[in-house]
Amino acid sequence: MAHLIFSEAEQRELRESARAEFPQNPALAYVLENLASEGIDLDRCRDWDDIRAEKGLPPQNGEAPEVA
């Protein structure tokens, strides 16, 4: 099992970034706070293509979508 944890200095930096960003983007603040406290379980990470398929989205072909 691979688990990435942050040093105390890195945790503090992530928390400070979260607090600075919170008024504009509470979702990002939540993610940063969570990463700082819990780290990242690399075994639970999923590939973007797998997530797209799970949501019923077509595979990306490298081209930008057309905008009307």
Summary of the structure (lengths in Angstrom):
residues: 68
radius of gyration: 16.4
end to end distance: 45.9
largest distance: 48.0
contacts: 122
relative contact order: 0.16
helix: 54%
strand: 6%
